[in-house]
């Protein structure tokens, strides 16, 4: 099964490694790297590493598209990105020696409503049962409800939409006439959506069940070092992360979304899907940029993932 990903606001991730970030001081970086990214681009890259056929669509600044085109060509990702005037934004990730990361996200191109019409047109061929991952923010210039309209259009035609967005786009998508099949907020994004503290595990499960009651089929709530909660109407599990030495956590959530999409394409049961998605995230932490380690290594990580049933919460 081919999986489509939709990236309306890609980014070039510039990761700067240094000892300690000290505001107001002149600092010397230990290293710097640039990676084509944006959440749905990262998802597509990880899916390609897993061996899945993947199409990426969305908007891409014409002025600096070369690094994205190189990534797509190297990994066999079908490039349906629509080129728009201007440059794709740069997101600066300042990675300290202890692992703390500070993000500085720069503005990029300003899109026009006509630009996104091309995205809708490309997705018109999607049929019932197809998998489409929509993740990441919207660029300047688009109506606020653009992501929600994409979700409603695709889900209304029976596509299984995996949604990883936050703020107003998430709230609007969950209020639409047709809902995403799966959502993956982190705990803080879910707290913002529902307007209450979810630090207690039982409260977090109850919040996830609220989304299921709205009509979402799979709710995954990532909790950083505490793992991730996976919920369906049939039950749920908490997947505990594999303890490995890591660098930057940038892109780990996107890798988890890729693992979820791959698991849905493969028809995995909830436990196997939770292990695989968690292993994708752990594997990504071992690599700089939006890349997974070899498939056998990811499968070995999945075997180490510990699952806890909801009865233990």
C-alpha positions in Angstrom: 0.0 0.0 0.0 1.3 3.4 -1.0 1.2 6.0 1.8 0.8 9.7 1.1 2.1 12.5 3.4 1.0 16.1 3.2 3.5 18.8 4.2 2.2 22.4 3.8 5.1 24.1 5.6 8.4 22.2 5.2 11.6 23.4 6.7 15.3 23.1 6.5 16.5 22.0 9.9 19.8 23.6 10.9 21.1 21.7 13.9 23.9 23.5 15.8 25.7 21.5 18.5 27.5 23.4 21.3 28.5 22.8 24.9 26.1 25.1 26.7 23.7 27.8 25.4 24.5 31.0 27.4 22.2 33.9 26.4 24.0 37.2 25.7 27.4 35.5 25.1 29.4 34.9 22.0 29.4 31.1 21.6 31.5 28.7 19.5 29.6 25.8 17.9 31.1 22.3 17.9 29.3 21.3 14.7 26.4 22.3 12.4 24.3 20.4 9.8 21.4 21.1 7.5 18.6 18.6 6.8 15.6 18.9 4.6 12.6 18.5 7.0 9.2 19.5 8.1 7.1 17.0 9.9 5.5 15.2 6.9 8.8 15.2 5.0 10.4 13.5 8.0 7.6 11.0 8.1 8.0 10.2 4.4 11.8 9.8 4.8 11.3 7.3 7.7 8.7 5.4 5.8 11.0 5.1 2.8 13.8 3.8 5.1 11.3 1.1 6.2 10.7 0.1 2.6 7.3 1.6 2.2 6.2 3.2 -1.1 5.5 6.9 -0.2 4.3 10.0 -2.0 4.9 13.4 -0.5 2.8 16.4 -1.5 2.4 19.9 -0.2 4.1 23.2 -0.8 7.8 23.8 -1.3 9.7 27.0 -1.8 11.2 27.2 -5.3 14.3 29.1 -4.2 15.9 26.4 -2.1 14.2 23.2 -3.2 17.4 21.4 -4.2 18.1 19.6 -0.8 14.6 18.3 -0.7 14.8 17.1 -4.3 18.0 15.3 -3.5 16.4 13.6 -0.4 13.4 12.4 -2.4 15.5 11.1 -5.3 17.9 9.2 -2.9 15.1 7.5 -1.1 12.7 6.9 -4.0 10.0 9.2 -2.5 7.5 10.3 -5.2 7.8 14.1 -5.2 4.4 15.8 -5.8 5.4 18.9 -3.8 4.0 22.1 -5.5 6.7 24.7 -6.0 5.8 28.2 -4.8 7.6 31.5 -5.0 10.2 32.2 -2.3 12.3 30.1 0.0 11.3 27.3 2.4 11.9 28.4 6.0 14.9 27.4 8.2 14.3 26.0 11.7 17.4 26.4 13.9 17.9 23.7 16.5 20.5 24.5 19.2 21.6 21.2 20.7 23.5 21.4 24.0 25.9 18.7 25.2 23.4 17.5 27.8 20.7 16.9 25.2 18.6 20.0 25.7 17.3 21.5 22.4 16.3 25.1 21.8 14.2 25.8 18.7 14.2 29.0 16.7 11.8 28.8 13.8 12.2 31.4 11.1 9.5 32.6 8.7 9.4 31.2 5.2 7.4 31.7 2.0 3.9 33.2 2.1 1.4 30.8 0.4 -1.7 31.9 -1.5 -5.1 30.1 -1.3 -4.6 29.1 -5.0 -1.4 27.3 -4.1 -3.3 24.9 -1.8 -5.9 24.2 -4.5 -3.2 22.2 -6.2 -2.7 20.1 -3.1 -6.5 19.3 -3.0 -6.4 18.4 -6.7 -3.4 16.0 -6.2 -5.3 14.3 -3.4 -8.5 13.9 -5.4 -7.3 10.5 -6.5 -7.3 9.2 -2.9 -10.0 6.5 -2.3 -11.5 4.7 0.6 -9.0 2.9 2.7 -5.9 4.8 1.5 -3.5 6.1 4.2 -2.7 9.8 4.3 -0.5 11.4 6.9 -1.1 15.2 7.5 1.4 16.7 9.9 3.0 20.0 10.7 2.0 23.7 10.6 0.5 25.8 7.9 2.5 28.6 6.1 1.6 32.2 6.3 -1.2 33.2 3.8 -3.4 30.2 4.0 -6.9 30.3 5.7 -6.7 29.0 9.2 -9.0 26.1 8.4 -6.9 24.7 5.5 -5.8 21.6 7.4 -9.3 20.9 8.8 -10.7 21.1 5.2 -8.1 18.7 4.0 -8.9 16.3 6.7 -12.7 16.6 6.1 -12.3 16.1 2.4 -10.1 13.0 2.7 -11.9 11.4 5.6 -15.2 12.1 3.9 -14.1 9.9 1.0 -13.1 7.1 3.4 -9.4 7.7 3.5 -7.6 6.8 6.8 -6.1 10.1 7.8 -3.2 10.1 10.4 -3.1 13.6 11.8 -0.2 15.2 13.8 -1.0 18.9 14.2 -1.6 21.1 17.2 -3.5 24.3 18.2 -6.3 25.6 16.1 -5.8 23.2 13.2 -6.2 20.2 15.6 -9.3 21.7 17.3 -10.9 22.5 13.9 -10.1 19.0 12.4 -11.7 17.3 15.4 -14.8 19.5 15.1 -15.3 18.7 11.4 -17.9 16.6 9.7 -15.5 13.8 9.0 -12.7 13.0 11.5 -9.2 11.7 11.1 -8.7 8.0 11.6 -5.8 8.5 14.0 -4.3 11.5 15.9 -1.0 11.8 17.7 -0.8 14.8 20.0 1.8 15.0 22.7 0.6 15.4 26.3 1.0 19.2 26.2 -0.9 19.6 22.9 -3.8 17.5 24.3 -3.8 19.6 27.5 -4.1 22.7 25.3 -6.9 21.2 23.2 -9.0 20.2 26.2 -8.0 23.0 28.5 -7.0 21.0 31.5 -4.0 19.4 33.2 -3.3 15.8 32.2 -0.3 15.0 34.3 -2.2 12.1 36.0 -2.1 8.9 34.0 -5.8 8.2 34.6 -6.8 11.7 33.4 -4.7 11.2 30.3 -6.5 8.0 29.5 -9.9 9.7 30.0 -8.8 12.5 27.7 -7.8 10.0 25.0 -11.2 8.3 25.4 -12.9 11.6 24.8 -11.3 11.7 21.4 -12.4 8.2 20.7 -15.9 9.1 21.7 -15.9 11.9 19.0 -15.2 9.2 16.4 -11.4 9.0 16.1 -10.4 5.3 15.8 -6.8 5.4 17.2 -5.4 7.9 19.7 -1.7 8.0 20.4 -0.4 10.5 23.1 3.3 10.8 23.2 4.8 11.5 26.6 8.5 12.0 26.0 10.7 9.8 28.3 7.5 8.4 29.8 6.6 6.6 26.6 3.4 6.8 24.6 -0.3 5.9 25.2 -2.1 4.0 22.5 -5.9 3.8 22.6 -8.7 2.3 20.6 -12.3 1.4 21.4 -11.0 -2.1 22.1 -8.5 -1.1 24.8 -5.1 0.5 25.2 -1.5 0.1 26.2 1.4 2.3 27.3 4.6 1.6 25.4 7.7 2.3 27.4 10.7 3.6 25.4 13.9 1.7 24.9 16.7 3.1 27.0 19.4 4.1 24.5 22.1 6.8 24.4 20.7 9.6 22.2 21.5 13.0 20.7 18.8 15.4 19.7 15.2 14.4 20.0 14.3 16.4 16.9 12.2 14.3 14.6 11.4 11.5 17.1 7.7 12.3 17.1 7.7 12.3 13.3 9.3 8.9 13.3 6.6 7.6 15.7 4.0 8.9 13.2 5.8 7.0 10.4 5.7 3.8 12.6 2.0 4.3 13.2 1.3 4.7 9.5 3.4 1.7 8.6 1.7 -0.4 11.2 -1.7 0.5 9.9 -0.6 -0.3 6.4 0.6 -3.7 7.6 -2.6 -4.4 9.6 -0.7 -4.8 12.9 -2.7 -5.3 16.1 -2.5 -2.6 18.7 0.4 -4.1 20.7 2.5 -4.7 17.7 1.8 -1.3 16.3 2.7 0.3 19.6 6.0 -1.5 19.7 6.8 -0.7 16.1 6.0 3.0 16.4 8.0 3.3 19.6 10.9 1.5 17.9 10.8 4.0 15.0 11.2 6.8 17.5 14.0 5.1 19.3 15.8 4.3 16.1 15.5 7.8 14.8 17.3 9.0 18.0 20.3 7.1 17.0 20.6 9.0 13.7 21.1 12.6 12.8 18.5 13.9 10.3 15.2 12.2 9.3 16.6 8.7 8.9 16.0 5.3 10.5 18.6 2.7 11.1 18.4 -0.6 9.1 15.1 -2.5 9.3 16.6 -5.4 11.3 17.8 -2.9 14.0 14.4 -1.3 14.3 12.8 -4.7 14.7 15.3 -5.5 17.4 14.4 -2.3 19.2 10.7 -3.2 18.9 11.3 -6.5 20.6 12.7 -4.6 23.6 9.6 -2.3 24.0 7.7 -3.0 27.2 3.9 -2.7 27.1 1.7 -1.9 30.1 -2.1 -2.5 30.0 -4.6 0.1 31.2 -5.5 -2.0 34.2 -2.2 -1.0 35.7 -2.9 2.7 35.5 
